[in-house]
Amino acid sequence: QVQLVESGGGLVQAGGSLRLSCAASGSIRSINAMGWYRQAPGKQRELVAGITSGGRTNYADSVKGRFTISRDNAKNTVYLQMTSLKPEDTAVYYCNADLVQIGGYRSFQVWGQGTLVTVSS
């Protein structure tokens, strides 16, 4: 069994910063891409940032220059450093990983439970 556990969400004023963490645990053989998604009230879930096992990153246009995704492969952990936060960044942020379990060969997607980020104006 595999799970992703996020932490670091909370309430912050506009212009502030937060750092989200997501740790994968369980019988993991390897992790391919990891990423952060968010879902605001009444909106669809969207990709915020992604990172490959080799460290290649991609970002949504709305967060480029403000958010930075990174990962620690030794700890099976991905981070999202968020700066210059805006009220429109308010959402539940979900961690995602594409991974292979021990004893398995095909990768599959795992989601975290989500962490709420609220940015006040």
Disulfide bonds with the S-S distance in Angstrom:
Cys22-Cys95 2.07
